[in-house]
Amino acid sequence: MTRAGARPAERVSPDVVIAGETDLCRRLRAGEPGRSWDRNVPVIVLTDPGADAVVRVRALESGADDVVPRDVYVELRARMRALLRRTVLGQADVVDAGPLSIDHRSRQVRVGDVAVRLAGREFELAAKLASDPRRVFTKTELLRDVWGIRTSGIRTRTVDSHACRLRRKLEAAGAEDVVVNDWGKGYRLLF
């Protein structure tokens, strides 16, 4: 990541950031006015081969998750996989959000004892909303995290149509008014 590299962190939404400078790590963690990237993304700072402990400690104190010499490419790849494994394993198998129970292993949503039959993207949308039930997820975030669309400025009704179908199916199972559209902002769960 270069000096101008903070912008791609916002545009691309990376799983891991590899920063060539401690200052970039500090900027990512602190945020910048008008920017909206995930400040909790794992960051690996590259140092010059043979850098002393002071340089490594400064990088870690600036918010780096790890510090690696530039010439250790194979080890760096292994460390990235380890960081990504930690973020994926952090997700619970079953998430309860109000009347909903979302089982990630069986990819099943239940309202009480009633199993709700959902299409793949409807399940992913329900799971995303239940991951932080009181938070409003913007349509851009949902397009990125559920559909894998990483560019902003796309005009589509995909999120709206899937949210509408999800809402109808949950209501039919007894969960009234659970999927809420906060106009101009996005979607969240309400219970």
DOZAVEX-708891 format. One line per field, with one value per residue (C-alpha): x, y, z; residue in one letter; residue number from 1. Coordinates in Angstrom, 2 decimals. Layout:
// DOZAVEX-708891
x = X,... $
y = Y,... $
z = Z,... $
aa = a,... $
i = NUM,... $
// end
This chain:
// DOZAVEX-708891
x = 0.00,1.42,0.78,-2.26,-3.12,-5.63,-8.19,-8.13,-8.80,-12.11,-12.92,-11.97,-12.77,-9.79,-9.65,-6.02,-3.94,-0.21,1.28,4.78,4.87,3.90,2.19,-0.34,-1.19,-1.77,-3.99,-6.05,-6.64,-7.40,-9.61,-9.76,-12.53,-14.83,-13.48,-15.38,-13.19,-13.16,-10.72,-10.56,-9.15,-5.98,-2.85,0.61,3.43,6.49,9.87,13.34,15.21,17.15,15.05,15.66,13.12,12.29,10.92,8.81,7.49,6.55,4.61,2.74,1.98,0.61,-2.02,-0.31,-1.39,1.93,5.31,7.24,10.49,9.92,12.05,9.99,7.27,6.41,6.11,4.02,1.52,1.25,0.68,-2.05,-3.83,-3.63,-5.17,-7.96,-8.62,-9.07,-11.64,-13.62,-13.60,-14.93,-18.41,-20.71,-22.41,-25.84,-26.82,-29.98,-31.42,-34.79,-37.25,-34.74,-32.24,-29.68,-27.68,-24.64,-23.71,-27.08,-27.82,-31.21,-33.26,-35.91,-38.62,-39.27,-39.84,-40.73,-38.04,-38.10,-37.20,-34.88,-32.98,-29.18,-28.91,-31.90,-30.11,-26.91,-28.86,-30.57,-27.22,-25.57,-28.36,-28.33,-24.55,-25.20,-28.99,-29.43,-26.99,-28.17,-26.27,-26.05,-27.01,-23.38,-22.22,-24.83,-23.96,-20.30,-20.73,-23.67,-23.33,-19.59,-20.09,-17.17,-17.73,-19.74,-22.18,-24.06,-27.80,-29.66,-32.79,-31.28,-30.99,-34.52,-36.10,-34.26,-35.12,-38.78,-38.87,-37.01,-39.46,-42.48,-41.10,-40.25,-43.70,-45.34,-43.42,-44.61,-41.83,-43.71,-41.82,-38.35,-36.54,-36.70,-35.75,-34.31,-35.07,-32.02,-29.68,-30.16,-31.56,-31.51,-33.37,-35.92,-37.39 $
y = 0.00,3.37,6.87,7.16,3.63,4.61,5.28,1.68,0.45,2.29,1.39,-2.30,-3.31,-5.68,-8.63,-7.81,-4.68,-4.89,-1.49,-0.43,2.39,2.69,6.01,4.27,1.82,4.73,6.50,3.36,2.82,6.46,7.07,10.25,12.82,11.84,8.28,5.11,2.02,-0.85,0.35,-3.15,-4.80,-6.78,-4.81,-6.23,-3.71,-4.49,-3.39,-3.35,-6.63,-6.48,-3.67,-3.31,-4.00,-0.31,-0.13,-3.25,-2.01,1.37,-0.40,-2.55,0.48,2.23,-0.48,-3.15,-6.73,-8.05,-6.83,-8.73,-8.02,-7.30,-10.23,-12.95,-13.48,-17.13,-16.45,-13.36,-15.42,-17.90,-15.05,-13.58,-16.93,-17.14,-13.67,-14.47,-17.79,-15.88,-13.52,-16.35,-18.58,-15.74,-16.25,-18.30,-21.36,-20.31,-16.67,-15.70,-12.30,-11.67,-14.23,-15.42,-18.22,-18.43,-21.64,-21.02,-24.70,-25.91,-22.54,-22.51,-19.71,-20.47,-18.35,-20.14,-23.76,-22.88,-23.38,-20.63,-21.70,-19.07,-18.74,-18.46,-14.68,-14.29,-16.45,-14.43,-11.20,-12.51,-13.70,-10.36,-8.38,-10.75,-10.40,-6.98,-6.82,-3.25,-1.75,-0.21,-1.77,0.51,-0.85,-0.43,-2.59,-5.23,-5.29,-5.74,-8.33,-10.37,-10.07,-9.42,-6.19,-4.02,-0.88,2.04,4.12,1.17,1.78,-1.45,-2.62,-6.03,-5.33,-3.94,-6.86,-9.48,-7.64,-7.52,-11.28,-12.02,-9.82,-11.62,-15.08,-14.16,-12.60,-15.77,-17.71,-15.36,-12.73,-9.51,-6.33,-7.80,-6.56,-2.77,-0.29,2.88,5.20,6.79,4.66,0.93,-2.14,-3.57,-6.01,-4.79,-6.83 $
z = 0.00,-1.01,0.41,-1.84,-0.77,1.88,-0.86,-2.17,1.38,1.16,-2.45,-2.43,1.19,1.56,3.94,4.81,4.23,3.64,4.40,3.44,5.98,9.62,8.88,6.60,9.35,11.74,9.16,8.56,12.27,13.06,10.06,8.04,7.63,4.79,4.57,5.47,5.50,7.95,10.59,12.09,8.96,9.79,8.84,8.18,8.04,5.92,7.23,5.73,6.19,9.43,10.92,14.63,17.37,17.80,14.24,14.78,18.14,16.62,13.88,16.41,18.56,15.47,15.15,13.04,13.69,12.49,11.24,8.57,6.72,3.03,1.91,3.65,1.04,1.80,5.50,4.79,2.80,5.69,8.15,5.93,5.79,9.59,10.00,7.56,9.28,12.57,11.04,9.43,12.52,14.65,13.23,15.45,13.99,15.29,15.76,17.62,16.76,18.34,17.01,14.38,14.74,11.92,11.62,9.38,9.09,7.86,6.20,7.83,9.38,11.98,13.53,16.79,15.73,12.13,9.48,6.86,3.36,1.85,-1.39,-1.11,-1.22,1.08,3.64,3.23,3.66,6.82,8.19,7.49,9.15,12.15,12.56,14.14,14.47,15.66,13.16,9.90,6.98,3.95,0.56,-0.53,2.40,1.64,-2.07,-1.13,1.64,0.33,-3.45,-3.73,-5.68,-4.58,-6.62,-5.36,-7.34,-8.84,-9.04,-8.50,-6.71,-5.89,-2.16,-2.02,-3.86,-1.77,1.46,0.43,-0.28,2.97,4.91,3.38,4.15,7.74,8.25,6.90,9.57,12.33,12.54,11.82,10.86,11.47,8.35,8.41,5.72,7.25,4.34,2.82,4.94,4.49,6.24,9.74,11.94,14.44,17.25 $
aa = m,t,r,a,g,a,r,p,a,e,r,v,s,p,d,v,v,i,a,g,e,t,d,l,c,r,r,l,r,a,g,e,p,g,r,s,w,d,r,n,v,p,v,i,v,l,t,d,p,g,a,d,a,v,v,r,v,r,a,l,e,s,g,a,d,d,v,v,p,r,d,v,y,v,e,l,r,a,r,m,r,a,l,l,r,r,t,v,l,g,q,a,d,v,v,d,a,g,p,l,s,i,d,h,r,s,r,q,v,r,v,g,d,v,a,v,r,l,a,g,r,e,f,e,l,a,a,k,l,a,s,d,p,r,r,v,f,t,k,t,e,l,l,r,d,v,w,g,i,r,t,s,g,i,r,t,r,t,v,d,s,h,a,c,r,l,r,r,k,l,e,a,a,g,a,e,d,v,v,v,n,d,w,g,k,g,y,r,l,l,f $
i = 1,2,3,4,5,6,7,8,9,10,11,12,13,14,15,16,17,18,19,20,21,22,23,24,25,26,27,28,29,30,31,32,33,34,35,36,37,38,39,40,41,42,43,44,45,46,47,48,49,50,51,52,53,54,55,56,57,58,59,60,61,62,63,64,65,66,67,68,69,70,71,72,73,74,75,76,77,78,79,80,81,82,83,84,85,86,87,88,89,90,91,92,93,94,95,96,97,98,99,100,101,102,103,104,105,106,107,108,109,110,111,112,113,114,115,116,117,118,119,120,121,122,123,124,125,126,127,128,129,130,131,132,133,134,135,136,137,138,139,140,141,142,143,144,145,146,147,148,149,150,151,152,153,154,155,156,157,158,159,160,161,162,163,164,165,166,167,168,169,170,171,172,173,174,175,176,177,178,179,180,181,182,183,184,185,186,187,188,189,190,191 $
// end
